[in-house]
Amino acid sequence: TRSRSRCTMIVHQVPVGNMQNFTYVLEDEGTSEGIIIDPSWELDEIMRIVQKNNLKIKFIVNTHHHFDHTIGNETMHQETGAPIVQYKTSTIKHDIEVSDGDKIKFGQSELLVIHTPGHSKDSMCLVGDGKIFSGDTLFVGTCGRVDLPGGDAKELYHSLVNILSKMDDSLVMYPGHNYGSSPSSTLGLQKKMNFVMQPRTEAEFLEIMGIG
């Protein structure tokens, strides 16, 4: 609808902890609803943003189950009353499961769930309003590691080559960590500049990831 296109999703990108993580507070401009993505540390700062903008947090969403993206879940759940949303293959506590192709709706905004395993079995990217929240699947200039439990370089190759590389160049990318030359980028720029997004065979990808 035309009214929906006028509303935008405001992104509060918050650097947290000592592992260069990002937590995101997303605000639906047309309403007072919002979501929190990957709460871990600096929870006082997250709540300050929520309160300053008078947000009703509808969901707490994790891009994957690793502790540095989820350690703040319980506190944020208690503070906001919002249920915890994770991909259906997650092995840790959550209230709502989502699958590939599902939509997470808050206010007049919505995010499409895209399953992108590789860094972990339950890794997902969230796409909406010209933005992609890529978690630890894709960073500015690199990608998530595959040597942790549940990591799989072949799955990551598929996620990068068959899924993310086919998505719109104009998507503004917000990663799970501040590991690159800038805190955000565009998918188009990453396709050009990021070595993991360059055309290569699966065998070549496994080699650069130190597998095989």
C-alpha positions in Angstrom: 0.0 0.0 0.0 1.1 3.6 -0.5 1.0 4.4 3.2 3.4 1.5 3.9 5.9 2.8 1.4 6.0 6.2 3.2 6.9 4.6 6.5 10.5 3.6 7.1 12.4 1.4 9.5 14.8 3.5 11.6 17.9 1.6 12.5 19.7 2.2 15.8 23.1 0.4 15.4 24.8 0.0 18.8 28.4 -1.3 19.2 28.4 -3.5 22.3 30.9 -5.6 24.3 34.5 -6.3 23.7 34.0 -8.6 20.6 33.0 -5.8 18.4 29.3 -6.9 18.3 26.4 -4.9 17.0 23.0 -4.9 18.6 20.2 -3.3 16.6 17.0 -1.5 17.8 14.7 -1.2 14.8 11.9 1.4 15.0 8.9 1.4 12.8 8.5 5.1 12.0 4.8 5.0 11.5 4.0 3.5 14.9 5.7 3.1 18.2 6.6 -0.6 17.6 10.1 -1.9 17.4 12.3 -5.0 17.7 15.7 -5.7 19.2 18.2 -7.8 17.2 20.9 -9.7 19.0 21.0 -8.3 22.5 24.1 -9.2 24.4 25.9 -6.4 26.3 25.4 -2.7 27.0 21.7 -3.5 27.8 21.3 -0.2 29.7 22.1 1.6 26.4 19.6 -0.5 24.5 16.9 0.2 27.0 17.8 3.9 26.9 17.1 3.9 23.1 13.9 2.0 23.6 12.6 4.5 26.3 13.9 7.6 24.6 11.9 6.7 21.5 8.9 5.4 23.5 9.1 2.1 21.7 6.9 -0.9 22.4 9.3 -3.8 21.7 7.3 -6.5 19.9 10.1 -9.1 19.4 13.6 -9.9 20.4 15.2 -11.5 17.4 18.5 -13.5 17.2 20.3 -13.9 13.9 21.8 -17.1 15.4 22.2 -18.8 18.8 25.8 -17.9 19.7 26.2 -16.4 23.2 27.6 -13.1 22.0 24.3 -12.5 20.2 21.9 -13.9 22.8 23.3 -13.4 26.3 21.0 -10.4 26.8 17.9 -12.2 25.7 16.5 -13.0 29.2 17.1 -9.5 30.6 15.5 -7.9 27.5 12.6 -10.3 27.7 12.0 -9.3 31.3 12.4 -5.6 30.6 10.1 -5.5 27.6 7.9 -8.6 27.8 8.7 -9.3 24.2 9.0 -13.0 23.0 12.3 -14.3 21.7 12.4 -15.3 18.0 15.0 -17.7 16.6 15.3 -19.9 13.5 13.7 -23.2 14.0 16.9 -25.2 14.2 18.2 -23.1 17.2 19.2 -25.2 20.1 18.7 -22.6 22.8 15.7 -21.1 24.7 13.2 -19.2 22.6 9.5 -18.5 22.4 8.8 -18.3 18.6 10.4 -20.3 15.8 10.7 -19.0 12.2 11.5 -20.7 9.0 12.9 -19.5 5.6 10.4 -17.2 3.9 8.6 -16.2 7.1 8.0 -12.5 7.9 8.6 -10.8 11.2 6.1 -7.9 11.4 6.2 -4.9 13.7 4.1 -1.8 13.1 3.9 -1.3 9.4 7.4 -2.8 8.9 8.3 -6.3 8.1 11.5 -8.4 7.8 11.8 -11.5 5.6 13.6 -14.4 7.1 16.3 -15.9 4.9 18.0 -19.0 6.2 21.7 -18.7 5.5 23.5 -21.6 7.3 27.3 -21.9 7.3 28.5 -19.9 10.3 25.9 -21.9 12.3 23.0 -24.2 11.5 20.5 -21.6 12.6 22.0 -18.5 11.0 19.5 -16.2 9.3 19.5 -12.9 7.5 16.6 -10.4 7.8 15.6 -8.3 4.8 13.2 -5.4 4.6 12.8 -1.7 3.8 16.0 -1.8 1.6 18.1 -3.3 4.4 19.7 -6.6 5.2 20.7 -7.6 8.7 23.3 -10.3 7.9 24.3 -11.5 11.4 27.5 -13.4 11.2 26.9 -14.8 7.7 28.5 -11.8 6.0 30.6 -9.0 7.4 32.0 -5.9 5.7 35.0 -7.3 3.9 34.8 -10.9 5.2 32.4 -13.6 6.4 31.7 -15.5 9.6 34.0 -18.3 10.7 33.1 -21.9 10.1 35.3 -23.7 12.7 32.8 -23.5 15.5 30.3 -26.3 16.3 27.6 -26.3 13.6 29.8 -24.3 11.2 30.0 -25.7 7.7 32.1 -24.1 4.9 30.0 -25.8 2.2 26.8 -24.5 3.6 28.3 -21.0 3.9 29.4 -21.2 0.2 25.8 -22.0 -0.8 24.5 -19.1 1.4 26.9 -16.6 -0.1 26.9 -17.7 -3.7 23.3 -19.0 -4.2 21.4 -16.7 -1.9 23.2 -13.4 -1.0 25.0 -12.8 -4.3 21.6 -13.0 -6.1 20.0 -10.3 -3.9 19.6 -6.7 -4.7 22.8 -4.6 -4.9 21.1 -1.6 -3.3 20.4 -3.4 0.0 22.1 -1.6 2.9 23.9 -4.3 4.9 24.1 -4.2 8.7 26.4 -7.0 10.0 26.6 -8.7 13.4 30.1 -7.4 14.1 32.2 -4.3 13.3 35.0 -6.2 11.6 35.3 -4.2 8.5 36.4 -0.7 7.2 32.9 0.7 7.9 30.0 -0.3 10.3 27.7 -0.9 7.3 27.9 -1.2 3.6 25.7 -2.2 0.6 25.4 -5.7 -0.8 26.5 -4.4 -4.2 29.7 -3.0 -2.7 30.4 -6.3 -0.9 29.8 -8.3 -4.1 32.6 -6.1 -5.7 35.0 -5.7 -2.8 34.5 -8.6 -0.4 36.9 -11.5 -1.2 34.3 -14.2 -0.1 31.8 -12.9 -2.6 34.0 -13.3 -5.6 33.1 -15.9 -8.2 34.8 -19.2 -7.4 34.1 -22.9 -7.1 33.1 -24.6 -3.9 36.5 -26.3 -3.8 38.3 -22.9 -4.2 36.0 -21.5 -1.4 36.8 -24.3 0.9 40.5 -23.7 0.3 40.4 -20.0 1.2 38.4 -20.9 4.3 41.2 -23.4 5.3 39.1 -26.5 4.7 40.2 -29.4 2.6 
